[in-house]
Amino acid sequence: ILGQMHIELLAHGNILKEDARRMTDLVESILKPRILPKSQWHIRRNLLLPPGSDFTYRRTLGNAANVNHCIEYYLYVGSLADQVLKAKLLLLGQMTEEIGFDQLRTKEQLGYIVFTGAKFAATTMGYRVIIQSERPAEYLEERINAFLALFSTKLEAMSDSEFESHKKSLINKRLEKVKNLNQESERFWNHIIGEYFSFVQNEVDVTNLKPLKKQDMIDFFNHYIHPTSPSRAKLSVHMIAQSSPKTTAGNVSSTEQKEKLIDLLSKYLTSVGINTDIEALTKRFESVDVAGGDQKSIIQAISTYLQSDIQVPQEQSQAVVAQGQQLLGTVLPSLGIEAKVEEEDLPPAPQKVKETVMIEDAWDFKAGLKVSEGPRAVCGLSVFEEEPEAKL
C-alpha cells in the first residue's frame, strides 16, 4: 500500500524553511515510496441528487435494546464552488438554528438530539435536519416538513432589522480570529485536503453575504428548501429502532410510573435550589394522567404546586417549569411512557408534499446517480510559491 504514494506535508508555526524541508526528506527516506503519477491521484467527488427528486432509505438498527429512532433529512443545494449559493446556505443555517431548536426540541420535544444547519461534503453542499427520538421516523419527517413550512412564513414576515441582525451575527462568526496555532493549522489543513486551497474563504463568504436581501433568501428557500417546492432534491435516511420505551421499561404499573415521576421531579426541584413538599406535590398529581403521557397536565400541576403550594416567585417558577418541560421529553420515555402530542397546538404539516421513492437497494440507487466535478483550486498553486532565486 505504501510502495507508491503522493505525500503532502504542512509545516506551520515557529519553524524555519530548511527545517521543514528536512522533515519532508525524513518522511521520504523512511517510507521510500515511488512517486504516484498525478493521473492516478484520487479525485474527490459526490453523487448528485436530481432536481425534483425525493428519496427515502430505511434501515433497522442492530441494537435490539435501542429505543431511539433517528432521521437525517438532507436537501441538496449545489456545488461548493458556487460562492453566492454557499453564502445563502450559511445564512439559512444561521436563521434556522435558534428557531429550529426551539420548535423541534423545546416545544415539540421530539428528542434530546436536534440539529439544523448546512452540510458541506467534498464538492457539494446542502441543508439538513437531524433528530434522534423515540418517535417514529415517519412522524419526525412530517414534523420537519411542518417546521420548514413554519419558517417560510416567519421568513416572509421577518423585519429588515431582524434580517440584518442575522447577517451581522453570521459575518462576525466568519471573521472571528483563530484562538491558537492548533486552530489555525486545522484551518489550513481543511483548505489543503479539500483541494480548493481557498485560504481566505471566510473573507469570500463575507463579501457574498453583505449584499444579500431578504427577497434573495425567500427565493432561495422556496426553490431549494420548502417542502412543496417542485425543484428541491431530498434524501431522507430513517434509522429504525427495534424496541420502544414501553417495552424497555417492562411491566411497570401506572401507579409506579407516577411515583417515579414525582420522585424525579422532587430531585430536580432540589437540584435547582427549591425545597420540596412531597405530600403537596403528590396531591397535585392525583388527577394527572401520567401513564397516558399528558404533558400539558403534568406541567400545569408543577406550575400550580410551585406558585400556590410553596409560593415560588412567578419569574423563578416560569424558568423552572420551562427547563422541566424540556427534561420531560427524556424522563417520560425512561419510565415507559409515550408522551401525548396535542396536534392542535402544533404547526400544520404541508399537504402537497411530493411522494417519496423508497430506496430498496442502496448500491443500485447510487449506481444510477450522476457524479459531481472534482474540486478545482480557486487559484493556481504558483501563487503560494516563493519567487525563484535569480540565476547568474
N, C-alpha and C positions, 0 to 999 in steps of 0.2 A: 504493500500500500504506500509506503514511504519511499519507494525506489525512484519515483518521478513525481515532482511536485512544483508548485508555484508558491513562493514564500513572500509574504508581506509583513513588514515589521514597523511598529510605531515606537519611536524613542522620543519621549516627551518629558520635559522638566529640566532640572539643573544638570544637563549633560552636554558634553562637547560633541561636535560633529564627528571627530575622529573616534571617540568612544562608541558612538552609535554605529559607525562602520565596522569597528572591531566586534561589536556584538553580532552584527549581521554575519561577519566572516566566521564567528564562532558557531553560530547555528548551522551554517552551510558545511563547516568542517566536521561537525558531529553527525549530521544527518547524511551528508554526501549524496544528495539526490541528483538525478538527471533532470535537466530543465523541462518543465511541462510546456509544450508549444501553446501559444496564445489561442490557436484554433481549437484546442482541447479544453480551454477554460470553461467552467460551468457558467451558463447564462441564467441568471435569476429571472424567473417568470412566474406569473399567476394565471390560473384559469379564470375565464371571464363569464359572468352570468349575462345572458342575452337580455336586452331591454324588454320589459313587459312580462318577464318570467316570474314564477312563484313556485319554489320547490320546498319540500319538507322531508327531512331524513329523521327516522325514529330508530332508537337503539335502546335495548333494555340493559340496565346497569348490572354488573356482575355480582355485586354485593347484595345478597338476599335480605340483609337486615337494614339496608339503607332506605329511609323513608322519603328522601328528598328527590323530587324531580328537578330537572334543570332544562332551561331553554336558552339558546343563543339565537337571537333574531337579527339577521345581518342584511343590510341593504347596500348593494354595490353602488358606488358613486362614480368612480372613474380612475384615471391614471394619476399616479403621483407627480407626473411631470406637468400636470395642469395646475399651475400655481394659484390661479384665481379660484378654481373649484376647491382647491385644498383650503384656502382661506375661508370660504363659505362653510366648509365642513367643520373646521376648527371652531368657528363662531357658533354653529349649531350645537356642537358639543358643550360649549360654554353656556349657552342659553338654556339647554335642557338639563344640565347637571343638577341644579337645585330642585327644580320643579319635578324632575323625574324621581328623585329620591323621596321628595315629599308626597307625591301622589302614589307611587307604587310601593314604597317601603312604609311610610308613616301612616297614610290614610287608608290604603287598601290592605296593608300588612301582608303582602304577597310572600315575603320571605326575608330572611336575615341578610342575604346577599342580593343586592340590586345594583346594577351598573348601567349607565347610559353614556354613550360618547363615541368618538371617532376610533376607527380601527385602521391601522396602516400595515400593509403587507409589503412584500418585496417590491412590487411595481404598481400595486393598486391600493385603493382606499375605499372606505365605506363607513356607514353608521351602524352601530349595533346596540342591542339591549340584552343584558344577561340577568337572569333571575334564577335563584335556587329556592325551591319552595316545596311544601308538602302538597300544594295544589296541583292538579293535573296540568301537563304541558299545554294541552289544547285550551284550557281556561286561561293560562298565562298568556298565550298568544292573543287571545281575544282582548285581554286587558291591556296588552301592549298596543294593539290597534286603537283601543279607546283612548289611551294616553296620547298617542301621536295625533289623533283627531282633536283631542282637547288642546294640545299645544298649538295646533294650527289656528284655533280660534283665539288663543292668547297672543300668538304672534301677530295676527291681524289687528288685535285691539291694543297692542303694545305702543306706549307713547314713544316719541322720538327721544326723549331724555333717558328713558329706561333702555332703549336700544343702544344709544351711545354709551351708556354706562357699561353694558355688556362688552362692547367693543374696547372700551378703555381698560377694563379689567383683563381681557384677553391679551391686549397689547402689552400691558405691564408684565404679564406672565411670560410672554415670549421674549421680552427684553431683560428678564431677570438674570442677573450675573451669576455665574457658577460660584459655588461657595468654597471649593477646594480643587486641588490638582487632579484628584481622582475623578471628579465630575467632569472636568474639562477633558481629560483623557478619554473618558467614556463617550463624550460627545464627538470627539474626533474619530474614535473607532466606529461609531454608528454611521458617520458620513462615509468612512472608508469602505466598510463591509457592505454598505448599501449601494456603493458604486456610483452614486450621483455626485459625490465629492462637493456637496453644497455646504461648505463650511460656514457660510453666512445665511443659512436657511431662515433663522429667526428674523433677521432683518428683512429678508424677502417676504416672509409671511406678514410682517407689519406693514410693509409697503402695499401689499394687496388687501389688507384688512381696512386700512384707513378710508378708502373711497366707497366702501360698501354701504348701501342704503337698505332700509327696511324692505322695500319692494324687491330688491335683489334676493333677499333671504326668503321672502314669500314665494317668489318664482322658483327658487332652488328647492324649497321644501315641497311645493306642490308637484314638482317634476320627479324628484328622486325619493322622497320620503313618505308622503301622505298615503295612507292605506288604500285609498280609492284611485290613486294615480295609475293610468293605463301604461305608463312608460317605466315605472320603477322595476328594479330587479332584486328579488328577495330570495334568500336561503335561510330556512329555519331548521335548527337542529334540536330535536327533542330527546333528552336522556330520561328514560322511564324507570322509576323505582319499582322494585318488586314487592315492597312492603308498604304499610301505611301506619300512621301514628297509633290508630286504634289497635292494630294487630300487635305492634311492638309493645304497647302498654299492657297487653294481656287483659285478663278478666278483672278489671277494676270497677267497682260499683260507682254509681253516680254520687253516693254519699261520700265515698273515699275521695273521689275526684274533687268535690267541693272542699273537703277538709284539707287536702293537699294544697289546693289553690289558696285558701285562706292562710295556711302556714307560710307559703311562699310570699304572699303579699305582706304578711307581718314582718318577715325577714327583710323584704325590700324596703318597707317604710322605716324600719330601724336603721338600715344602711344609709338612708338619706337624712337621718337625724330626727325622726318622728317617733315618739313613744307610742306603742300600740296597746289599745284596749281590746284584747282578743275577743272578749264577750260581746262588746258592742259591734265589732267588725263582723263576727259570726251572725249576729242578729240581722244586720243589714243584708246578708246574703240568704236569708231564709226563703225568700220568694224568687231568687235568681236562678234561672235555668243554666247552671254551669255546664252540665253534661251536654246540653244542646249547643254550646258554644255561643251563647247570646252575649257578644262583646259589649253591645250598647248598654245592656242592663248591668253588666259587670262594672263598666266604667262609671255608670250612674251611681251604683252602690258605693264605690270607692270615694267618689266625689262627695256624696252626701255624708258619708262617715267622716271625712276629713273636715268638712265645713260645719256640720251640725253637731256631731258627737264629740270631737276633740278640739273644735274651734281653731283649726289651722287657718291663718290668713289667706284670703282668696287668691292673691298673686302666687303665693307659695304652693297652695293647693293645685292651682292650674298647671304649674310647672311639674309637680309630682305626677299628676294624672296624665299629662302629655307624655312623659317619659315612661310611665307604667303602661300606657296604651301601646307603645312600641314593643315593650317586652312581652305583651300578651301573645303576639304573633309567634313567639318562640315557646313560651310557657305552656299554652294550651295544647299544642301537639305533643309535648313531652308527657302530658297527662293522658294522652289518648283521646283528646277532644278535637274535633274538627270545627274550626271557627265558623260561625254563621255569617254569611255575607248578605248585607242588606242591599239588594240590587238597586232599589230606588235611590239610594244615596250615592251610587257610582255613576261616573260619566258614561253615556251610552257608547257601545262599540259601533262603528260604521257598518252599514248593512251591505253596501255594494263593494265588497272586497273580492278580488279575483280568486277563484277556486284554486287551491294549491294542487301541485302534482307530487305525489308521493314517490320518493326515491327507493326503489326496491333493491337495486344493485349499484352500490357506490362506485365500483370500478367502471361499470358500463356508463354511468352518469358522467363521470369525469372524462371518459374517453370521447364523449360527444361534445365537449366544450372547446371553444377556441382558447388559444393562449395569448397572453399579452406580449408586447415587445419587451426586450430586456432593458435594464437601466442604462442610461447614457449620461456620461459626465456632463455637468452643466457648463463646463469649460474645459479646454484642453489641459492635460496634466502638466504641460510645459510651463503653464502659468506659475506653478508651485516650485519649479526647478530653479536652482541657482544659475546665475549668469556664468557661462563657461569662461575659464581663465584665458586671457589673451595669449595667442601663440606668437612667439618671436621668430 
